[in-house]
Amino acid sequence: MAIPQDQAREGVVVGMKALTGDVKPRVDIDVLLTKYPDTFNLMLQAFSRLQKDSKKLGFYALAGIHGLPSEAWDDVYNKWEETFGGYCAHGVLTFPTWHRPYLSLFEQTIYLQMVDIAKTYDELHRTKYVNACKDFRLPYLDYFRPRGGQVSFPGVRGDRDPPLTSFDYDFRLPDVFNAKTVTVRIAPDDAPQDDFENPLYAYKFSEQTGQLPKQDRDSIARSYSLKQTVRWPKDLASDTHDLNALSNSLNSGREGRTKLLIKLLNSTPYQQFDDVASDRLREGDLTTTLDLVPRSPQNSRGEGSLEGSVHGNYHNLIGGRGVMSNPSVAAFDPVFWFHHANIDRYWALWAAMHPNSWFPPPSKAGDQPENQKDLLPFYKTRETAGTGTYHDSDDAKTTEFYGYYYDDFEGSPNKEALWENFVKKYEWSTRTPLHLQFTAPPAEMADSHKAVKTSPFFQPARSVSKAANHVGGGSAASTIGSLIERGTESVAATGVPIPLKASSVPQEESVISAPTTTAATKIDANFDREWYIDSRVLRSAANGSFTIYFFLALAGTLNEDPATFAASPYLAGFNHIFAAPREYCDNCGNLEAAGRIAADTTLITSLLLDYVDRADNDLTSLQPDPVKKFLAKYLRWRVVYHDTTLRDARNVPNLMVNVSAEQYHDDGTRSYENYPEIIQEILQNASTTPTANTSSV
């Protein structure tokens, strides 16, 4: 009988249960750092080893499965294709299922490296580290967990020029991704080394460990540094992250993204697997190529998805103009793996809330069900290179199959308790008709960043020696400020509820859809709706990645330089289409041939509330009449191709924009409204062709 460890070293995805005999939780990366320091210490060293490994289970080869280089991994080809065209699984329903064994392959490979490293410690320390290996599961990057205290970022609430908005908690990228060096304890005697090059900061390309072929470098990779991965690079020569831009990106618009995630995981419009798994439209949703399908009693489907609204947009938020924003090279950034672990976590939560929803049946009789198709190149068994059996989506339906679960499921709560606990973890940082003001975070989250700050991983070696590797136990002052290039201004934050001004505007009903039921409560008439900008576009419009930005700004106030869009105080949200060029991705070419439309939605309520609070505002409440008048005057959108090129929206294929709202009722139900007249008024005022579906306004 084959030994799991031997199979895993050949690239077979056996999962962590087969390797360790147990199912353990994946936790947030800062939780692993502070509560499992020995495990984290080994993970950093294993990650570093992997980045120097040029073989098929080295970092370069594993990252290359996601996109470039244009070559098969371990000679695994798609038997239905004449030539190799990559393994990309974006814009299709296998998006979440394909990435699950991919992460498992990476997770088990890191684990095997950790085991090898643990064995190199002397007898005094070896047992500690061998046991620490067993606690390892790939940690996730929780976007909505505070990483610091008070923070300011672009927004419309402040009176500075340009205006800034403040909040009591900072949702920047965890500090361990921002430090060029860290302190680790190395074999054989567990001695601290404080100049250890942090493998989570960047991946460095080299001929020895992995470098893209010249044809790839000369084409798609020409827009990025060929030396190493960079987040939010200021230019092609940058080899350091612009942490100020990165922090602003993650904090700006965070409230709306938090609320949208909660809705995606458990609300009426997202009850079916094919509603939420992919940004593609469900079959039959596109009844015309000229307009959005309105929300109605027959069509309560939302425009958002885990793939587009969360996954794709966070690729862009973290990467900026760096590799994370492009699927062909995104996996080379070390943060990719932790980002995708979080997306996998969200899918696990959605699945727990909807246990009976799975792939739809084939559209044609006799076709192979999508959930039974091979997820290449992930071996279930392997005979020789390129020969074996492969995981399918049915295998990937549960996390236990791969030997892990997420800490949200600790104690095996039932559906109701699981959801209540999840909402409590994140609702505190949002304002909704049911939660009118910001409140305090859970105790476990409130001060967790302080433990990170005093962690031995950010202390000089002499302090770590004195602390005896006890987290937070040293008396030395933290050196995290010198290790991490912060640069983000911190100002006093208010974090107070925004008072809504009284309005005598009568309620206006539009098209009503299927209700979502919650506990009955009295709803404030001035804040009884969540407002959205919905969009659809041809996925292959730019033959690569592109972004649709939405702003709430008066004419003439918006800086038209695309480089400034992400930091605009008027940015209401965006839709990032995470797509690769057809030349490097057969799946992308197939989607183009099929005319695949991608859909997304942006919650703009938070920015509307900020405008309500301004003394010089044009908005008095979130009732339909004032919002319609405000949006007709303020709403505008821009499309940027390949991170840098501003495109006239009228020339973007199948671009469709709409405004919709979700109304909360006193009896606990919710209804959905559609406001196409807002877009029509904008177009009539901005274009000589008012019947056009889109415009640059």
DRENBA-930615 format. One record per residue (C-alpha): x negated, y negated, z; residue number from 0; residue in one letter. Coordinates in pm, whole numbers, plus 50000, padded with zeros to 5 digits. Layout:
BEGIN
PT     u     v     w   n res
PT     X     Y     Z NUM   A
...
end
This chain:
BEGIN
PT     u     v     w   n res
PT 50000 50000 50000   0   M
PT 49867 49657 49903   1   A
PT 49739 49442 50189   2   I
PT 49908 49097 50193   3   P
PT 49580 48915 50258   4   Q
PT 49422 49078 49953   5   D
PT 49725 48999 49740   6   Q
PT 49725 48637 49854   7   A
PT 49356 48602 49764   8   R
PT 49453 48707 49410   9   E
PT 49723 48440 49391  10   G
PT 50032 48649 49472  11   V
PT 50284 48442 49671  12   V
PT 50337 48670 49971  13   V
PT 50439 48399 50219  14   G
PT 50324 48329 50570  15   M
PT 50537 48595 50735  16   K
PT 50351 48866 50546  17   A
PT 50018 48709 50649  18   L
PT 50092 48634 51014  19   T
PT 50383 48863 51101  20   G
PT 50591 48568 51218  21   D
PT 50821 48288 51103  22   V
PT 50710 47952 51242  23   K
PT 50827 47592 51202  24   P
PT 50699 47330 50964  25   R
PT 50675 47000 51153  26   V
PT 50602 46640 51063  27   D
PT 50234 46576 50996  28   I
PT 50196 46346 51298  29   D
PT 50354 46611 51520  30   V
PT 50102 46869 51397  31   L
PT 49821 46617 51457  32   L
PT 49921 46530 51814  33   T
PT 50073 46853 51945  34   K
PT 49865 47113 51760  35   Y
PT 49521 46944 51741  36   P
PT 49326 47269 51700  37   D
PT 49548 47374 51410  38   T
PT 49518 47028 51255  39   F
PT 49141 47036 51298  40   N
PT 49122 47359 51098  41   L
PT 49366 47231 50836  42   M
PT 49150 46928 50761  43   L
PT 48843 47144 50716  44   Q
PT 49033 47395 50502  45   A
PT 49170 47115 50284  46   F
PT 48817 46985 50238  47   S
PT 48687 47329 50142  48   R
PT 48969 47374 49896  49   L
PT 48885 47045 49724  50   Q
PT 48533 47172 49661  51   K
PT 48649 47507 49521  52   D
PT 48653 47529 49140  53   S
PT 48814 47874 49121  54   K
PT 49179 47954 49044  55   K
PT 49281 47907 49410  56   L
PT 49085 47586 49447  57   G
PT 49253 47248 49484  58   F
PT 49196 47140 49123  59   Y
PT 49348 47457 48977  60   A
PT 49646 47460 49214  61   L
PT 49722 47092 49156  62   A
PT 49691 47151 48782  63   G
PT 49989 47391 48788  64   I
PT 50213 47084 48825  65   H
PT 50091 46914 48508  66   G
PT 49747 46855 48361  67   L
PT 49514 47012 48260  68   P
PT 49691 47157 47956  69   S
PT 49594 47515 48025  70   E
PT 49756 47820 48176  71   A
PT 49689 47913 48539  72   W
PT 49552 48268 48566  73   D
PT 49659 48330 48203  74   D
PT 50030 48312 48290  75   V
PT 50219 48210 47976  76   Y
PT 50589 48177 47914  77   N
PT 50674 48479 47702  78   K
PT 50945 48278 47523  79   W
PT 50704 48010 47399  80   E
PT 50450 48038 47119  81   E
PT 50207 47799 47285  82   T
PT 50143 47696 47644  83   F
PT 50339 47387 47741  84   G
PT 50309 47369 48117  85   G
PT 50526 47486 48404  86   Y
PT 50707 47156 48473  87   C
PT 51045 47197 48647  88   A
PT 51186 46845 48652  89   H
PT 51526 46738 48527  90   G
PT 51651 47096 48562  91   V
PT 51836 47290 48832  92   L
PT 51528 47494 48919  93   T
PT 51358 47178 49047  94   F
PT 51392 47272 49418  95   P
PT 51351 47646 49372  96   T
PT 51036 47617 49155  97   W
PT 50862 47392 49405  98   H
PT 50930 47623 49703  99   R
PT 50699 47911 49597 100   P
PT 50455 47648 49466 101   Y
PT 50426 47502 49817 102   L
PT 50410 47851 49965 103   S
PT 50115 47937 49738 104   L
PT 49934 47625 49855 105   F
PT 50028 47684 50219 106   E
PT 49900 48042 50228 107   Q
PT 49579 47941 50049 108   T
PT 49509 47672 50310 109   I
PT 49584 47928 50582 110   Y
PT 49333 48179 50443 111   L
PT 49068 47909 50437 112   Q
PT 49152 47824 50799 113   M
PT 49110 48188 50901 114   V
PT 48770 48201 50735 115   D
PT 48662 47881 50911 116   I
PT 48790 47999 51252 117   A
PT 48566 48304 51231 118   K
PT 48256 48085 51203 119   T
PT 48295 47940 51555 120   Y
PT 48092 48087 51839 121   D
PT 48240 48333 52084 122   E
PT 48337 48060 52329 123   L
PT 48565 47886 52077 124   H
PT 48653 48151 51822 125   R
PT 48962 48292 51994 126   T
PT 49110 47944 52036 127   K
PT 49083 47875 51665 128   Y
PT 49191 48218 51547 129   V
PT 49509 48172 51750 130   N
PT 49550 47816 51621 131   A
PT 49565 47950 51266 132   C
PT 49887 48135 51346 133   K
PT 50065 47808 51429 134   D
PT 49989 47661 51088 135   F
PT 50266 47588 50845 136   R
PT 50237 47313 50586 137   L
PT 50354 46994 50762 138   P
PT 50597 46755 50599 139   Y
PT 50590 46379 50550 140   L
PT 50900 46234 50718 141   D
PT 50958 45902 50539 142   Y
PT 51195 45777 50809 143   F
PT 50985 45847 51118 144   R
PT 50827 45533 51270 145   P
PT 50448 45517 51236 146   R
PT 50398 45193 51427 147   G
PT 50560 44895 51594 148   G
PT 50667 44558 51462 149   Q
PT 50627 44497 51090 150   V
PT 50715 44238 50827 151   S
PT 50772 44293 50457 152   F
PT 50927 44114 50157 153   P
PT 51294 44032 50206 154   G
PT 51543 43746 50209 155   V
PT 51612 43708 50581 156   R
PT 51310 43498 50672 157   G
PT 51258 43124 50622 158   D
PT 50901 43158 50493 159   R
PT 50800 43116 50130 160   D
PT 50796 43382 50002 161   P
PT 51052 43510 50254 162   P
PT 50981 43806 50480 163   L
PT 51209 44045 50665 164   T
PT 51109 44192 51001 165   S
PT 51184 44514 51185 166   F
PT 51082 44659 51521 167   D
PT 50932 44974 51368 168   Y
PT 50688 45035 51085 169   D
PT 50759 45315 50835 170   F
PT 50419 45303 50666 171   R
PT 50238 45611 50543 172   L
PT 50099 45812 50838 173   P
PT 49757 45686 50940 174   D
PT 49581 46012 50864 175   V
PT 49639 45948 50492 176   F
PT 49487 45600 50517 177   N
PT 49155 45671 50691 178   A
PT 48848 45734 50475 179   K
PT 48680 45934 50751 180   T
PT 48804 46124 51054 181   V
PT 48651 46304 51350 182   T
PT 48672 46683 51343 183   V
PT 48520 46951 51564 184   R
PT 48305 47182 51356 185   I
PT 48154 47529 51393 186   A
PT 47976 47693 51553 187   P
PT 47996 47507 51886 188   D
PT 48304 47287 51840 189   D
PT 48087 46974 51822 190   A
PT 48259 46653 51705 191   P
PT 48161 46502 51369 192   Q
PT 48300 46152 51322 193   D
PT 48190 46084 50965 194   D
PT 48389 46371 50815 195   F
PT 48518 46264 50477 196   E
PT 48897 46276 50508 197   N
PT 49037 46513 50243 198   P
PT 49386 46365 50285 199   L
PT 49267 46019 50178 200   Y
PT 49193 46115 49817 201   A
PT 49079 46387 49581 202   Y
PT 48754 46316 49397 203   K
PT 48724 46449 49043 204   F
PT 48388 46599 48947 205   S
PT 48245 46840 48694 206   E
PT 48153 47075 48978 207   Q
PT 48492 47097 49147 208   T
PT 48733 46998 48869 209   G
PT 48762 46728 48605 210   Q
PT 49033 46685 48344 211   L
PT 48930 46777 47987 212   P
PT 48834 46487 47764 213   K
PT 49153 46501 47558 214   Q
PT 49361 46469 47875 215   D
PT 49143 46189 48011 216   R
PT 49165 46001 47682 217   D
PT 49544 46021 47670 218   S
PT 49767 46025 47973 219   I
PT 49493 45994 48233 220   A
PT 49345 45680 48075 221   R
PT 49571 45469 48295 222   S
PT 49417 45599 48617 223   Y
PT 49079 45610 48785 224   S
PT 48875 45909 48665 225   L
PT 48676 45912 48988 226   K
PT 48944 45981 49247 227   Q
PT 49313 45951 49325 228   T
PT 49427 45608 49440 229   V
PT 49757 45486 49585 230   R
PT 49871 45144 49472 231   W
PT 49545 45065 49287 232   P
PT 49489 44697 49216 233   K
PT 49320 44789 48889 234   D
PT 49156 45084 48710 235   L
PT 48830 45023 48894 236   A
PT 48992 45058 49236 237   S
PT 48872 45346 49450 238   D
PT 49056 45234 49764 239   T
PT 49428 45223 49837 240   H
PT 49603 44889 49863 241   D
PT 49754 44966 50201 242   L
PT 49932 44633 50229 243   N
PT 50121 44699 49905 244   A
PT 50187 45059 50010 245   L
PT 50324 44952 50349 246   S
PT 50549 44688 50191 247   N
PT 50677 44945 49945 248   S
PT 50774 45199 50211 249   L
PT 50932 44944 50446 250   N
PT 51121 44739 50189 251   S
PT 51456 44900 50108 252   G
PT 51401 45174 50365 253   R
PT 51736 45119 50536 254   E
PT 51933 45187 50217 255   G
PT 51725 45494 50135 256   R
PT 51788 45634 50482 257   T
PT 52163 45593 50444 258   K
PT 52164 45743 50096 259   L
PT 51975 46050 50217 260   L
PT 52235 46111 50490 261   I
PT 52509 46088 50227 262   K
PT 52326 46319 49986 263   L
PT 52294 46591 50247 264   L
PT 52653 46601 50366 265   N
PT 52927 46400 50197 266   S
PT 53210 46463 49951 267   T
PT 53030 46362 49629 268   P
PT 52745 46608 49693 269   Y
PT 52911 46939 49776 270   Q
PT 52781 47150 49488 271   Q
PT 52426 47267 49419 272   F
PT 52429 47116 49072 273   D
PT 52553 46785 49218 274   D
PT 52243 46737 49432 275   V
PT 51953 46957 49314 276   A
PT 51858 46767 48999 277   S
PT 51895 46419 48852 278   D
PT 52051 46573 48542 279   R
PT 52422 46524 48483 280   L
PT 52642 46819 48557 281   R
PT 52786 46981 48241 282   E
PT 53096 46792 48131 283   G
PT 53022 46476 48329 284   D
PT 52918 46270 48029 285   L
PT 53247 46219 47850 286   T
PT 53108 45935 47639 287   T
PT 52767 45795 47560 288   T
PT 52896 45438 47592 289   L
PT 52998 45410 47955 290   D
PT 52956 45554 48300 291   L
PT 53211 45813 48402 292   V
PT 53421 45622 48659 293   P
PT 53470 45754 49008 294   R
PT 53827 45881 49016 295   S
PT 54048 46146 49178 296   P
PT 53923 46390 48913 297   Q
PT 53557 46286 48939 298   N
PT 53422 46218 49285 299   S
PT 53067 46317 49192 300   R
PT 52799 46076 49308 301   G
PT 52520 45953 49082 302   E
PT 52241 46039 49327 303   G
PT 52036 46356 49376 304   S
PT 51751 46489 49587 305   L
PT 51533 46505 49277 306   E
PT 51591 46151 49156 307   G
PT 51707 45935 49446 308   S
PT 51460 46076 49699 309   V
PT 51187 46283 49533 310   H
PT 51123 46075 49222 311   G
PT 51163 45742 49393 312   N
PT 50921 45835 49673 313   Y
PT 50664 45945 49418 314   H
PT 50680 45587 49293 315   N
PT 50696 45426 49637 316   L
PT 50382 45608 49751 317   I
PT 50189 45594 49426 318   G
PT 50261 45249 49288 319   G
PT 50056 45245 48968 320   R
PT 49853 45541 49092 321   G
PT 49869 45910 49003 322   V
PT 50156 45992 49240 323   M
PT 50395 45811 49006 324   S
PT 50318 46042 48712 325   N
PT 50413 46414 48717 326   P
PT 50121 46510 48493 327   S
PT 49867 46412 48760 328   V
PT 50069 46360 49081 329   A
PT 49964 46684 49252 330   A
PT 49599 46574 49263 331   F
PT 49689 46320 49531 332   D
PT 49669 46509 49863 333   P
PT 49985 46337 49990 334   V
PT 50182 46517 49716 335   F
PT 50195 46843 49915 336   W
PT 50334 46685 50229 337   F
PT 50582 46475 50032 338   H
PT 50712 46788 49862 339   H
PT 50735 46974 50193 340   A
PT 50975 46702 50304 341   N
PT 51184 46737 49988 342   I
PT 51194 47113 50053 343   D
PT 51307 47033 50409 344   R
PT 51595 46821 50280 345   Y
PT 51700 47100 50048 346   W
PT 51695 47346 50342 347   A
PT 51919 47109 50539 348   L
PT 52159 47062 50248 349   W
PT 52173 47440 50197 350   A
PT 52255 47495 50564 351   A
PT 52546 47257 50532 352   M
PT 52665 47420 50205 353   H
PT 52575 47790 50240 354   P
PT 52814 47911 49969 355   N
PT 52702 47678 49691 356   S
PT 52447 47802 49437 357   W
PT 52370 47787 49065 358   F
PT 52670 47767 48834 359   P
PT 52731 48070 48608 360   P
PT 52583 48068 48255 361   P
PT 52773 47852 48007 362   S
PT 52765 48132 47750 363   K
PT 52863 48494 47807 364   A
PT 52561 48723 47803 365   G
PT 52306 48452 47892 366   D
PT 52068 48526 48177 367   Q
PT 52174 48340 48494 368   P
PT 51942 48050 48564 369   E
PT 51882 48168 48920 370   N
PT 51741 48499 48791 371   Q
PT 51484 48347 48555 372   K
PT 51114 48373 48638 373   D
PT 50960 48079 48823 374   L
PT 50625 48076 48646 375   L
PT 50342 48113 48735 376   P
PT 50428 48237 49085 377   F
PT 50351 48606 49116 378   Y
PT 50561 48839 49322 379   K
PT 50330 49122 49224 380   T
PT 50014 49105 49012 381   R
PT 49847 49375 48806 382   E
PT 49591 49175 48609 383   T
PT 49557 48810 48508 384   A
PT 49884 48704 48350 385   G
PT 50054 49038 48414 386   T
PT 50300 49106 48694 387   G
PT 50642 49013 48827 388   T
PT 50745 48668 48937 389   Y
PT 50958 48494 49196 390   H
PT 51299 48370 49087 391   D
PT 51542 48121 49239 392   S
PT 51727 48392 49431 393   D
PT 51398 48472 49607 394   D
PT 51353 48102 49684 395   A
PT 51700 48052 49830 396   K
PT 51583 48075 50194 397   T
PT 51271 47954 50371 398   T
PT 51249 48263 50593 399   E
PT 51151 48465 50285 400   F
PT 50826 48262 50284 401   Y
PT 50768 48275 50658 402   G
PT 50873 47930 50779 403   Y
PT 51164 47716 50884 404   Y
PT 51187 47345 50966 405   Y
PT 51182 47217 51322 406   D
PT 51529 47064 51267 407   D
PT 51652 47425 51303 408   F
PT 51483 47488 51640 409   E
PT 51719 47673 51870 410   G
PT 51924 47797 51573 411   S
PT 52196 47531 51602 412   P
PT 52525 47580 51425 413   N
PT 52615 47358 51130 414   K
PT 52788 47098 51344 415   E
PT 52504 47068 51595 416   A
PT 52241 47069 51320 417   L
PT 52411 46779 51145 418   W
PT 52476 46583 51463 419   E
PT 52110 46612 51563 420   N
PT 51990 46507 51218 421   F
PT 52213 46199 51204 422   V
PT 52101 46094 51553 423   K
PT 51738 46109 51441 424   K
PT 51789 45853 51164 425   Y
PT 52115 45659 51193 426   E
PT 51967 45429 51459 427   W
PT 51770 45240 51193 428   S
PT 52072 45164 50973 429   T
PT 52385 44952 50963 430   R
PT 52705 45111 50835 431   T
PT 53078 45052 50886 432   P
PT 53056 45318 51159 433   L
PT 52724 45199 51304 434   H
PT 52728 44819 51291 435   L
PT 52386 44743 51437 436   Q
PT 52036 44877 51469 437   F
PT 51982 45074 51789 438   T
PT 51688 45244 51958 439   A
PT 51517 45550 51805 440   P
PT 51524 45885 51984 441   P
PT 51270 45903 52265 442   A
PT 51060 46159 52077 443   E
PT 51020 45914 51789 444   M
PT 50996 45583 51975 445   A
PT 50638 45604 52098 446   D
PT 50498 45895 51897 447   S
PT 50275 45660 51698 448   H
PT 50090 45570 52018 449   K
PT 49974 45930 52056 450   A
PT 49847 45920 51699 451   V
PT 49654 45600 51768 452   K
PT 49466 45757 52061 453   T
PT 49417 46093 51889 454   S
PT 49061 46234 51888 455   P
PT 49076 46244 51506 456   F
PT 49042 45863 51511 457   F
PT 48783 45836 51792 458   Q
PT 48403 45821 51763 459   P
PT 48230 46150 51829 460   A
PT 48099 46050 52172 461   R
PT 48454 45971 52290 462   S
PT 48586 46301 52157 463   V
PT 48316 46487 52349 464   S
PT 48422 46317 52671 465   K
PT 48788 46381 52600 466   A
PT 48721 46753 52553 467   A
PT 48966 46750 52264 468   N
PT 49255 46658 52490 469   H
PT 49497 46446 52289 470   V
PT 49521 46099 52439 471   G
PT 49293 46207 52724 472   G
PT 48991 45993 52646 473   G
PT 48923 45652 52797 474   S
PT 48749 45512 52491 475   A
PT 48917 45238 52294 476   A
PT 49081 45345 51973 477   S
PT 48882 45294 51655 478   T
PT 49171 45357 51420 479   I
PT 49170 44991 51317 480   G
PT 48820 45022 51176 481   S
PT 48888 45357 51012 482   L
PT 49204 45246 50836 483   I
PT 49221 44954 50595 484   E
PT 49550 44816 50721 485   R
PT 49592 44457 50610 486   G
PT 49967 44458 50683 487   T
PT 50071 44147 50873 488   E
PT 50260 44225 51190 489   S
PT 50506 43969 51322 490   V
PT 50771 43966 51587 491   A
PT 51071 44157 51459 492   A
PT 51430 44095 51547 493   T
PT 51599 44424 51467 494   G
PT 51929 44268 51575 495   V
PT 52272 44321 51427 496   P
PT 52368 44083 51148 497   I
PT 52689 43898 51230 498   P
PT 52942 43909 50951 499   L
PT 53120 43586 50878 500   K
PT 53496 43579 50880 501   A
PT 53669 43599 50546 502   S
PT 54030 43551 50443 503   S
PT 53975 43724 50109 504   V
PT 54246 43987 50059 505   P
PT 54142 44349 50011 506   Q
PT 54121 44467 49651 507   E
PT 54159 44832 49559 508   E
PT 54008 44983 49245 509   S
PT 54000 45345 49130 510   V
PT 54032 45577 49432 511   I
PT 53867 45916 49452 512   S
PT 53869 46218 49679 513   A
PT 53837 46119 50046 514   P
PT 53559 46205 50284 515   T
PT 53692 46255 50635 516   T
PT 53525 46142 50960 517   T
PT 53656 46071 51307 518   A
PT 53913 45791 51318 519   A
PT 53774 45453 51428 520   T
PT 53862 45088 51384 521   K
PT 53674 44952 51083 522   I
PT 53564 44586 51061 523   D
PT 53742 44443 50756 524   A
PT 53435 44233 50672 525   N
PT 53210 44539 50662 526   F
PT 53425 44827 50543 527   D
PT 53230 44921 50230 528   R
PT 52896 45051 50117 529   E
PT 52797 44906 49778 530   W
PT 52603 45088 49506 531   Y
PT 52441 45023 49172 532   I
PT 52476 45338 48960 533   D
PT 52266 45401 48652 534   S
PT 52223 45654 48375 535   R
PT 51956 45666 48108 536   V
PT 51804 45897 47849 537   L
PT 51543 46086 48049 538   R
PT 51296 46083 47759 539   S
PT 51343 45712 47680 540   A
PT 50977 45623 47745 541   A
PT 50820 45962 47666 542   N
PT 50686 45953 48020 543   G
PT 50766 45794 48354 544   S
PT 50949 45463 48377 545   F
PT 51139 45256 48633 546   T
PT 51465 45062 48634 547   I
PT 51449 44781 48892 548   Y
PT 51757 44606 49036 549   F
PT 51735 44258 49188 550   F
PT 51972 44021 49366 551   L
PT 51831 43683 49268 552   A
PT 51947 43359 49120 553   L
PT 51848 43285 48762 554   A
PT 51497 43144 48746 555   G
PT 51387 43267 49091 556   T
PT 51260 43612 48987 557   L
PT 50891 43648 48900 558   N
PT 50896 43824 48562 559   E
PT 50552 43986 48599 560   D
PT 50615 44365 48635 561   P
PT 50323 44386 48876 562   A
PT 50527 44180 49126 563   T
PT 50854 44371 49104 564   F
PT 50789 44623 49383 565   A
PT 50702 44341 49628 566   A
PT 50986 44109 49530 567   S
PT 51196 43990 49826 568   P
PT 51496 44017 49593 569   Y
PT 51447 44386 49512 570   L
PT 51770 44574 49585 571   A
PT 51646 44914 49467 572   G
PT 51522 45108 49169 573   F
PT 51553 45430 48971 574   N
PT 51220 45594 48887 575   H
PT 51241 45850 48607 576   I
PT 50968 46101 48695 577   F
PT 50897 46246 48352 578   A
PT 50594 46362 48154 579   A
PT 50519 46307 47783 580   P
PT 50655 46571 47548 581   R
PT 50302 46639 47421 582   E
PT 50206 46784 47758 583   Y
PT 50533 46931 47880 584   C
PT 50749 47173 47681 585   D
PT 51032 47136 47932 586   N
PT 51027 46759 47878 587   C
PT 51036 46812 47502 588   G
PT 51332 47047 47538 589   N
PT 51516 46793 47752 590   L
PT 51450 46527 47491 591   E
PT 51583 46751 47215 592   A
PT 51896 46812 47422 593   A
PT 51945 46439 47486 594   G
PT 51932 46494 47861 595   R
PT 52068 46202 48063 596   I
PT 51930 46128 48411 597   A
PT 52150 45968 48676 598   A
PT 52074 45783 48998 599   D
PT 52228 45545 49248 600   T
PT 52098 45268 49473 601   T
PT 52258 45154 49799 602   L
PT 52244 44773 49803 603   I
PT 52448 44709 50120 604   T
PT 52144 44621 50333 605   S
PT 52032 44339 50106 606   L
PT 52391 44216 50081 607   L
PT 52409 44203 50462 608   L
PT 52086 44004 50469 609   D
PT 52236 43754 50225 610   Y
PT 52549 43725 50442 611   V
PT 52323 43620 50729 612   D
PT 52152 43342 50533 613   R
PT 52261 42986 50602 614   A
PT 52241 42897 50232 615   D
PT 52418 43211 50112 616   N
PT 52681 43261 49844 617   D
PT 52823 43565 50025 618   L
PT 53067 43561 50318 619   T
PT 53156 43930 50365 620   S
PT 53139 44270 50199 621   L
PT 53498 44252 50075 622   Q
PT 53538 44306 49699 623   P
PT 53618 43950 49588 624   D
PT 53313 43777 49744 625   P
PT 53083 44066 49647 626   V
PT 53207 44066 49287 627   K
PT 53147 43691 49255 628   K
PT 52807 43721 49420 629   F
PT 52686 44011 49205 630   L
PT 52806 43848 48885 631   A
PT 52578 43557 48975 632   K
PT 52283 43738 49135 633   Y
PT 52253 44092 48994 634   L
PT 51989 44149 48727 635   R
PT 51784 44449 48615 636   W
PT 51449 44511 48449 637   R
PT 51297 44824 48290 638   V
PT 50924 44895 48309 639   V
PT 50764 45168 48095 640   Y
PT 50448 45348 48209 641   H
PT 50406 45126 48517 642   D
PT 50308 44811 48324 643   T
PT 50517 44741 48013 644   T
PT 50832 44532 48050 645   L
PT 51096 44665 47813 646   R
PT 51404 44480 47691 647   D
PT 51683 44672 47861 648   A
PT 51897 44642 47549 649   R
PT 51646 44865 47371 650   N
PT 51635 45139 47634 651   V
PT 51825 45441 47498 652   P
PT 52153 45520 47674 653   N
PT 52087 45286 47966 654   L
PT 52414 45237 48154 655   M
PT 52467 45035 48471 656   V
PT 52769 45017 48698 657   N
PT 52871 44886 49040 658   V
PT 53071 45106 49277 659   S
PT 53171 45107 49642 660   A
PT 53259 45353 49915 661   E
PT 53537 45224 50140 662   Q
PT 53576 45340 50501 663   Y
PT 53931 45365 50641 664   H
PT 54057 45354 50999 665   D
PT 54196 45708 50972 666   D
PT 53846 45848 50909 667   G
PT 53882 45897 50533 668   T
PT 53674 45732 50264 669   R
PT 53752 45643 49906 670   S
PT 53542 45544 49607 671   Y
PT 53588 45241 49384 672   E
PT 53451 45147 49045 673   N
PT 53380 44787 48934 674   Y
PT 53275 44786 48566 675   P
PT 53409 44431 48530 676   E
PT 53105 44301 48725 677   I
PT 52864 44434 48465 678   I
PT 53082 44311 48181 679   Q
PT 53085 43959 48325 680   E
PT 52707 43964 48364 681   I
PT 52661 44076 48005 682   L
PT 52907 43823 47867 683   Q
PT 52722 43544 48045 684   N
PT 52377 43667 47941 685   A
PT 52410 43807 47591 686   S
PT 52546 43714 47250 687   T
PT 52665 44076 47222 688   T
PT 52899 44113 47520 689   P
PT 53007 44460 47416 690   T
PT 52652 44592 47453 691   A
PT 52617 44838 47736 692   N
PT 52295 44693 47879 693   T
PT 52094 44377 47869 694   S
PT 51799 44203 48021 695   S
PT 51970 43948 48240 696   V
end
